[in-house]
Amino acid sequence: MSTLPTIGIVGTGRMGANIARRLHEVGYPIAALYDVHPEAARETAKETGGEVTSSLARVTELSDVVITVVTDDDAMYRIFATGGDSLLANAKGKIFINCATITPKVHVDVQRLAEERGAHSLEACMASSIPQARSGTLYLMIGGRKDVFEQMKPMLEKMSASLKYIGEAGRAAQVKALVNMVMNVNTAGLAEGLGLGDALGLDLDVLREVFSQTGANSRVLETDGADMQNREHDVYFSAEHAAKDSGIALSLAKDVDLTLPLAKATYEQFELMKKLGLGQLDKSGVSELTFASRHGKELANA
C-alpha cells in the first residue's frame, strides 16, 4: 500500500488538471476530482484515475490532502462554506493546499476555518503557467504554518522547480499579487512599445531583438513579444485573470494609502479588454489595443 497521501483536486481547469497529472505521474494517488463543470473532471480522471464527485464533502472524505485551484474569492468562500456541502465537512486531520490567486485575507480566513475543524491549510501561490504545472517546474510561494509546510514539502517539491516559504497566511498571496502586478505592467508596456514601433513602420523582429539586448528587456518580452507581433494569443494567463490580479494589488495599495498610477493604468487596459469581449485572450492580447492597425486608435484611447 502506498505511503503517499491521497490527493483530491478541486478545480480541474488548465492548472488544476495539470497538477493532477503531474502528481499522478510521480506516484501520488489521485482519490477525488471535483469541478463545477463535471466534464472537465471526467476528462482529467481518464488520465489520473480518482472518483469524479458531485460533492465537496466527498472530496474531503476520500483525500488526505485537497488541492484547490478556483477562480476567485467568492469561489473560495463557497468551497469552504460553514454550512451545506463544503470541504470543511468532517475535515479533521486533512490538509488543504490552495493555489488560486485570491485576496490575501481569504487565505487567512480559510486557515482559521480549517483550524477550527482540526484541519490545516497552506497557500501555494504559483508564479508559472500551464507547461510548468504539467512538468512539475512551478515556482511556488508558500504561506501558512511553517510546520505544515515542512510536512507537505516533499509533495510540493514534486510540483515545483523552486519553492519559497514566505511566511504566515496571506503573505505569499501578497507577494504573488505584486509579482503579477509588475508582470502586467511590463506586459502593457511592451504592447505599447511594439504598437508604436508598428505605427512607425519599424521592423518588429529587429525591434524585439534590440529590446532583448537593452534596458527594454524583460521576461515578458521572451514569453509574449512574438505572440503580440503575430497575434497569437493562446491562453496561458488570461487578460481576465490579469485584470483580477492587478485589482488585488490595487486594493492592497489602497489599504496602505499608496497610489500606483502605472498599476492603475494597466488594470484599466485589461478591464477594457474584458469590456470589448477580449478577456479570454492571453494577456499578450493587450497588444490588440495598442496596434492601430488592429482595433484602432479610438479603442486604445477608450
N, C-alpha and C positions, 0 to 999 in steps of 0.2 A: 504494500500500500504506500502511496506517495506520502512523503513527509511535508511536501509543499502545501501551503494553504490553498483552499479552493477559492476561486475568484468569481465574483459577479460583476457584470458590466451594465451600467445604466446609461444609455445614450450610445447607440451604435451607428452614429454618423461616421463621417470620414475619419475622424481622430479616434473615436471610441472603438470602431471596428478594427482599426489597425493596431491599436494597443492590445485588443483581444487576440488578434492573430499572432502578434509578437510573443505574448506571454504563453500562448498555447505552444508555439514553436519551441520555446525554451523549457517546456515541461510543466508549466503551471496548469492545473486542471480548471477549465472554464466550466463553472457549475450552472450559471444562470445568465441570461441576457434579456434586457428589457429596453424597449424603445416605444415612444408614443406612436411611431409608425412600425407596427409589428413586422412588416415585411423586411425592413432593414435588419431587424434582429434575426429573422429566419435566414436571411442570406448569410449573415456572419456565422450563424450556428452550423451551416453546411460545412464550413472550414474548421471551426473550433470545437464543435460539439457544445453541449450545455443545453439546459432547458430554456426554451423561449417562454417567458412568463408574461401573464397579463396583470400581475400583482407585484407591487414593490415589496410588500411584506415577504412574498415568496423568494425574492432575490436574497433578502437578508437571511431567511431561513436556510437557504442552500449554501450560503457563502461564508467563508471566514473573513474575507476581505472584499469590500464592494468599491469599485472604481466608478466614479460618476463623471460624465462629460456632457453637461447640459448647457443650454443656450444662454441663460441669464439669471438674474437674481430671483425673479418670480418662479422660474422652473426649479431652482434650488429650494426655495421655501416650500414648493409643492411636494417635492420628493421627500423632504424632511418635515412633513406636517406633523403637528402634535396630536392629530386625530385622524381617523379614517385610514385608508390604505397609505402606508408610509414605510420608508426604510427603517424608521425608528421602532417599528413593532418588534418586540422580543429581540432587541438589538444587543443585549448584554454580551460582552466579550467580543463583539465584532469591531472591525476597523474600517472606517470609510476614508477613501483617498479621493479627494475632489479636485478635478483637473481643469474645470472651466475657468475662464477669465470673468470674474464677477467682482462686485464691490467688496472690499476687504471686510467690512462689517458683517457681511453674510457668512464668511468663514468663521468669524468669532462666534456668531450666533449658532452656527451648526456645531462647532466644537462644544459649546455649552449644552445644547440639546442632546448631543450624543453622550456626553459625560453624565448627564442627569439619568441616563438609562444604562449606565455601566459600560458604555462603548467609548471608542476613541475616533478622532478624525485628524487628518492631515490635509493641507492644501499642497498640491503638487502642480505648480504653475509651469506651463510649457512655453518655452521660447523657441519653438521649432515648428515644423509643419508635417504634412501627411507622410512624406517619404521617411522622415526621421522616426515617426511613430511606428511605422512598419518595420524599420531596421533596428529599432532599439537604440537609436542615437539621439534621442531628445536631449535638450538642455532643460533640466528640471530645477526649479527653485521651490524649496520646501518650507512650509510654515506649520507650526504646531508644537506639541510637546516633544522635547528632544529625545526622551526615552522611546516614544512611539516611533519617531523617525529611525532610531537605531534598530528597532525591532523590524521595521519594514525595509531597511536599507538594502538587503540582498535582492529583493524583488525590484526595487526602484533602480538599482544598478543595472538590472537586465533590461530596463526600459530606456536607459539613458547612456549617453557618452560622457556627460558631465552632470554632476549632481551637487547642488549647493544648498546647505541648510541656512536659511536666512534668519529665523527667529520665531517668536511666538505667533499664534494665529493672527492672520491678517497682514503680517509683514511681507510675506512672499507675494501676496496679491498686490500690495502697494508697489513693490519693485516691478512686478510684471506690468502693472499699469503704466509705469514710467518707461519701461522698455518699449511697449507698444506705442506710447505717445511719441517718443523720439523716432521710432521706425516710421510712424505715419507721417510725421513732419518731413522726414527725409524722402519718403515716397512722393508726397505732394510737391516738394521742391524739385525733385528730379523730373517729374512730369512737366513742371513749368519750364525747366531748362531745356528739355527736349522739344517741348511745344514751341518755345521761342526759336530754337535752332531750326525747326521745321519751317516756321514762318519766314525766317531769314534766308531760306534756301540752302542751308548748310547740309553737308553730307553727314547723316546721323551716325553712320558707322564710325567715321572719323571722330565725330564729336564724342561719342561714347568712349572711344579709345583714349582721347585726350583727357576726358573726365577721370578715367581709371588711373592715370599717371599723375594726377594733380590733386589739389585740395578738394576737388569736387567728387573724389572717390568715396564710395560707401558700400556696405553690404547690399543695400537696396539696388545700387547700380548693377551689381553682379546678378541679383535674382530677378530684377524687374525691368532693367533697361531695354533689353532686346524685346521683351514682351510689349512694352509700351510702344516701341517703334513699329512692331509688326502687328499690333492689335491682337495679340494672343493673350487672352485673359482667362485661361482655365483657372479654376478656383483652387488656391492653396490657402488663402486668407482673404475672406470676402470683404468688400467695401462696407457691407452692413456691420460686420464684426469690427472693422476699423473705426467706424463711427461710434459704436458702443464703447470700445476701449478708450478712445480719446475722450469720450464723455465721462468715463470713470475718472480719468486723470484730472479733468477739469473740475470735477466735483471734489476731489481731494485738494486741489489748489484752493478752491473756494473755502474749504474748511479751515485753511491756514491763512486766509486773506492774501493770497498770492494771485497776481494777474499773469496769464500766459497767452500773449497775443498770437504767437505762432501756432500753439496748440489749438487755440480757438478757431483760427482761420482754417486750419487743417480739418478740424471737426466739421466745420461748415461745408467744406468741399465734399466730404464723404456723405454728409446729410443731403447735399444737393444730388449726389449720385442716387441715393435712395428715392428722392422725390422724382427723379427722371426715370425710375424703373431700372436703374443700373446697379442696385445694391447687391445683387447676387453675382456680379462680376468679381474677379480677383481685385485686390486693392490696386494693382497696376492699372486697372481700368480708369483710375482718376485722370489718366492721360487723355481720355475721351473728352474731358472738359477743357483741356489746355491746348489741344491741337486745333487751330482754327479751321483746318480742312475737314474736321470731323463734325462735332456738334456746333462749332462756330463760336465766334467771339461773344455773341449775346448770351450763351449759356455759361461761358467762363466768367461772365460778369453778373450772372443772375443772383 
